[in-house]
Amino acid sequence: MHSSPTRRTVLAGAGAAALAGAAASPVQAAPSATPAAGRPAKAVVFRDVRPYGAAKARDLVVVDGRISDRPAPHGAQVVDGGGRIALPSLVDAHIHPDKTTWGGSWVSRRPASAIADYVAQDVELFRAQRRPVAERAYGLMSHAVARGTRGMRAHADVAPAYGLAGVEGLAEARARLRHALDVQIVAFPQHGVVRTPGTAALLERAARQGLVDMIGGIDPIGFDGALDEQLDVVFGIADRHGVGVDIHLHDQGEKGMKAMRGIVERTRALSLAGKVTVSHVFCLPGLTDRELGSIAEDLGEQDIALTTVAPSDSLVLPIARLREHGVRVGLGSDGVRDSWSPFGDADMMHRAHILGWVTDVRLDDELNDCYRVATHGGADVMGIPHADFRPGAPADFVLVRGECLPQVVVDMPRRDVVVHGGVVVARDGRFLA
């Protein structure tokens, strides 16, 4: 019996240390916050918590949204942690909230055998939705907050079939959640930059109007069939408007590596170091150690970040090896209950669990590092400070019941309390609007 091709196999075939001791992020935590002149500090004490699962509980003092090493000011609000573990909130470095059917009726999907088939079904589903993008995206994104997400890089399809409805919807959802979630928006040309006329103009418009933080791309060779033309358009828009680049690259083998070399060359030529990300990057896992070391050195030199969604043991990025060369690597959810797949939950603790599962880890340090990729790794990709409980760090953390961090990654307990900027934004798995 032959099953229909899955999203994973279609994409794969498109181109044929514990947290506490982790290396410092290139983005350093800000100095301890001080209140503005004439304004009293807003202080909260989170009592009886165990950062990273420490054996002994202590109090976390938060002043104006940042961790403080000073005694709590008189009259500070007190939140009882009840001996729970305090862990850094998570970062979803790659997600598509505009496509989701989250919170709506069940969608029955039809067989698909190529990216173009999925793209066509995207359009059909978009037109069939009664809820606008902003409503659907807000539902999914607020759910992610309740599961402990503090930051998110959100991709929105941009094509003549949608216009800018996707990025406008995500912008609206972002505005509603600005107190609880840091969001970057990518204008993603899912239908191709070159193969679909009119897309390049829409990408330019999205950047010119300030609707997006980054311009995307997709398989310049395997899908768009125009390596130089696509990369010139994408990097040209980014350079003109001062935004970043985040390119989906599913192509494997020489197609993928040729695209990677083109990305590195343009990043260097346009002095865009630190502003470029490549997502999925299925061409890297199959390289020899020498080949991987060579491209990793280039990526580290140009500070090009990578993201993975840990789709399988053969397609997940070799994160530890990449980090040896200073390459920033984050973890993401990808699509959530859209036309591509009925699966997904935007729970980044679950995604850290999946990362451990597909890479077959078993040691405590390995499980700790899965959580690190889902927290500090994603923060590095987004360019936001680590929420690592050091003085001056953002007070973005979750409180859970558990014994230790490795056990939390395996058991994925309910996020009893979610804190963003020192404010409780979710309790008992429920978002507080």
Solvent accessible surface area in square Angstrom, and as a share of the most:
residue,aa,sasa,rsa
1,M,232,1.04
2,H,185,0.83
3,S,96,0.62
4,S,58,0.38
5,P,67,0.42
6,T,71,0.41
7,R,51,0.19
8,R,132,0.48
9,T,79,0.46
10,V,14,0.08
11,L,4,0.02
12,A,23,0.18
13,G,47,0.45
14,A,27,0.21
15,G,4,0.04
16,A,99,0.77
17,A,66,0.51
18,A,34,0.27
19,L,6,0.03
20,A,66,0.51
21,G,61,0.58
22,A,15,0.12
23,A,72,0.56
24,A,70,0.54
25,S,6,0.04
26,P,92,0.58
27,V,46,0.27
28,Q,115,0.51
29,A,37,0.28
30,A,33,0.25
31,P,115,0.72
32,S,37,0.24
33,A,28,0.22
34,T,94,0.55
35,P,54,0.34
36,A,59,0.46
37,A,112,0.86
38,G,89,0.86
39,R,114,0.42
40,P,113,0.71
41,A,35,0.27
42,K,118,0.50
43,A,12,0.09
44,V,7,0.04
45,V,6,0.03
46,F,0,0.00
47,R,111,0.40
48,D,52,0.27
49,V,0,0.00
50,R,40,0.15
51,P,12,0.08
52,Y,49,0.19
53,G,15,0.14
54,A,45,0.35
55,A,109,0.85
56,K,170,0.72
57,A,34,0.26
58,R,119,0.43
59,D,58,0.30
60,L,1,0.00
61,V,21,0.12
62,V,2,0.01
63,V,18,0.10
64,D,37,0.19
65,G,17,0.16
66,R,66,0.24
67,I,8,0.04
68,S,17,0.11
69,D,103,0.53
70,R,146,0.53
71,P,124,0.78
72,A,43,0.34
73,P,54,0.34
74,H,196,0.88
75,G,70,0.68
76,A,22,0.17
77,Q,105,0.47
78,V,75,0.43
79,V,9,0.05
80,D,102,0.53
81,G,0,0.00
82,G,33,0.31
83,G,23,0.22
84,R,43,0.16
85,I,0,0.00
86,A,0,0.00
87,L,0,0.00
88,P,0,0.00
89,S,2,0.01
90,L,0,0.00
91,V,0,0.00
92,D,1,0.01
93,A,0,0.00
94,H,0,0.00
95,I,0,0.00
96,H,7,0.03
97,P,0,0.00
98,D,11,0.06
99,K,23,0.10
100,T,0,0.00
101,T,12,0.07
102,W,44,0.15
103,G,73,0.70
104,G,40,0.39
105,S,98,0.63
106,W,185,0.65
107,V,31,0.18
108,S,95,0.61
109,R,62,0.23
110,R,135,0.49
111,P,105,0.66
112,A,7,0.05
113,S,77,0.49
114,A,45,0.35
115,I,11,0.06
116,A,45,0.35
117,D,53,0.28
118,Y,13,0.05
119,V,14,0.08
120,A,51,0.40
121,Q,15,0.06
122,D,9,0.05
123,V,19,0.11
124,E,86,0.39
125,L,22,0.11
126,F,62,0.26
127,R,172,0.63
128,A,72,0.56
129,Q,42,0.19
130,R,240,0.88
131,R,57,0.21
132,P,83,0.52
133,V,10,0.06
134,A,11,0.09
135,E,83,0.37
136,R,5,0.02
137,A,0,0.00
138,Y,37,0.14
139,G,26,0.25
140,L,0,0.00
141,M,0,0.00
142,S,11,0.07
143,H,31,0.14
144,A,0,0.00
145,V,0,0.00
146,A,3,0.02
147,R,67,0.24
148,G,0,0.00
149,T,2,0.01
150,R,6,0.02
151,G,0,0.00
152,M,0,0.00
153,R,7,0.03
154,A,0,0.00
155,H,0,0.00
156,A,0,0.00
157,D,4,0.02
158,V,0,0.00
159,A,0,0.00
160,P,70,0.44
161,A,35,0.27
162,Y,24,0.09
163,G,21,0.20
164,L,7,0.03
165,A,35,0.27
166,G,3,0.03
167,V,0,0.00
168,E,83,0.37
169,G,6,0.06
170,L,0,0.00
171,A,25,0.20
172,E,98,0.44
173,A,0,0.00
174,R,59,0.22
175,A,46,0.35
176,R,124,0.45
177,L,0,0.00
178,R,178,0.65
179,H,90,0.40
180,A,1,0.00
181,L,3,0.01
182,D,57,0.29
183,V,15,0.09
184,Q,35,0.16
185,I,0,0.00
186,V,0,0.00
187,A,0,0.00
188,F,1,0.01
189,P,0,0.00
190,Q,8,0.03
191,H,19,0.08
192,G,0,0.00
193,V,6,0.03
194,V,45,0.26
195,R,123,0.45
196,T,30,0.17
197,P,115,0.72
198,G,42,0.40
199,T,0,0.00
200,A,35,0.27
201,A,69,0.53
202,L,22,0.11
203,L,0,0.00
204,E,38,0.17
205,R,93,0.34
206,A,0,0.00
207,A,7,0.05
208,R,146,0.53
209,Q,99,0.44
210,G,58,0.56
211,L,36,0.18
212,V,9,0.05
213,D,54,0.28
214,M,12,0.05
215,I,0,0.00
216,G,0,0.00
217,G,0,0.00
218,I,0,0.00
219,D,0,0.00
220,P,0,0.00
221,I,41,0.21
222,G,34,0.33
223,F,21,0.09
224,D,11,0.06
225,G,61,0.59
226,A,20,0.15
227,L,25,0.13
228,D,85,0.44
229,E,97,0.43
230,Q,0,0.00
231,L,0,0.00
232,D,81,0.42
233,V,40,0.23
234,V,0,0.00
235,F,2,0.01
236,G,16,0.16
237,I,2,0.01
238,A,0,0.00
239,D,69,0.36
240,R,150,0.55
241,H,58,0.26
242,G,53,0.51
243,V,19,0.11
244,G,6,0.06
245,V,1,0.00
246,D,0,0.00
247,I,0,0.00
248,H,5,0.02
249,L,0,0.00
250,H,6,0.03
251,D,0,0.00
252,Q,42,0.19
253,G,42,0.41
254,E,109,0.49
255,K,92,0.39
256,G,0,0.00
257,M,21,0.09
258,K,102,0.43
259,A,0,0.00
260,M,0,0.00
261,R,104,0.38
262,G,4,0.04
263,I,0,0.00
264,V,7,0.04
265,E,98,0.44
266,R,38,0.14
267,T,0,0.00
268,R,110,0.40
269,A,83,0.65
270,L,62,0.31
271,S,97,0.63
272,L,10,0.05
273,A,54,0.42
274,G,33,0.32
275,K,79,0.34
276,V,1,0.01
277,T,3,0.02
278,V,0,0.00
279,S,0,0.00
280,H,3,0.01
281,V,0,0.00
282,F,6,0.03
283,C,5,0.03
284,L,1,0.00
285,P,38,0.24
286,G,76,0.73
287,L,38,0.19
288,T,79,0.46
289,D,90,0.47
290,R,212,0.77
291,E,87,0.39
292,L,13,0.07
293,G,11,0.10
294,S,66,0.43
295,I,9,0.04
296,A,0,0.00
297,E,108,0.48
298,D,48,0.25
299,L,0,0.00
300,G,23,0.23
301,E,112,0.50
302,Q,19,0.08
303,D,50,0.26
304,I,1,0.00
305,A,0,0.00
306,L,0,0.00
307,T,1,0.00
308,T,1,0.01
309,V,6,0.04
310,A,1,0.01
311,P,17,0.11
312,S,23,0.15
313,D,109,0.56
314,S,75,0.48
315,L,8,0.04
316,V,13,0.07
317,L,4,0.02
318,P,39,0.24
319,I,18,0.09
320,A,72,0.56
321,R,61,0.22
322,L,0,0.00
323,R,65,0.24
324,E,124,0.56
325,H,61,0.27
326,G,53,0.51
327,V,4,0.02
328,R,26,0.10
329,V,5,0.03
330,G,0,0.00
331,L,0,0.00
332,G,0,0.00
333,S,4,0.03
334,D,6,0.03
335,G,13,0.13
336,V,1,0.00
337,R,97,0.36
338,D,1,0.01
339,S,7,0.04
340,W,21,0.07
341,S,24,0.16
342,P,47,0.29
343,F,158,0.66
344,G,19,0.19
345,D,36,0.19
346,A,1,0.01
347,D,13,0.07
348,M,0,0.00
349,M,0,0.00
350,H,57,0.25
351,R,36,0.13
352,A,0,0.00
353,H,47,0.21
354,I,41,0.21
355,L,6,0.03
356,G,5,0.05
357,W,198,0.69
358,V,25,0.15
359,T,56,0.32
360,D,123,0.64
361,V,37,0.21
362,R,196,0.72
363,L,99,0.49
364,D,87,0.45
365,D,81,0.42
366,E,66,0.30
367,L,22,0.11
368,N,15,0.08
369,D,28,0.14
370,C,7,0.04
371,Y,0,0.00
372,R,13,0.05
373,V,3,0.02
374,A,0,0.00
375,T,1,0.01
376,H,4,0.02
377,G,1,0.01
378,G,0,0.00
379,A,0,0.00
380,D,8,0.04
381,V,5,0.03
382,M,12,0.05
383,G,39,0.38
384,I,24,0.12
385,P,31,0.19
386,H,12,0.05
387,A,2,0.01
388,D,21,0.11
389,F,18,0.07
390,R,121,0.44
391,P,66,0.42
392,G,0,0.00
393,A,0,0.00
394,P,19,0.12
395,A,0,0.00
396,D,6,0.03
397,F,1,0.00
398,V,0,0.00
399,L,0,0.00
400,V,0,0.00
401,R,137,0.50
402,G,25,0.24
403,E,130,0.58
404,C,46,0.27
405,L,7,0.03
406,P,13,0.08
407,Q,52,0.23
408,V,0,0.00
409,V,1,0.01
410,V,71,0.41
411,D,84,0.44
412,M,59,0.26
413,P,27,0.17
414,R,138,0.50
415,R,9,0.03
416,D,9,0.05
417,V,6,0.04
418,V,3,0.01
419,V,1,0.00
420,H,21,0.09
421,G,31,0.29
422,G,5,0.05
423,V,68,0.39
424,V,29,0.16
425,V,3,0.02
426,A,0,0.00
427,R,102,0.37
428,D,75,0.39
429,G,17,0.17
430,R,183,0.67
431,F,40,0.17
432,L,78,0.39
433,A,113,0.88
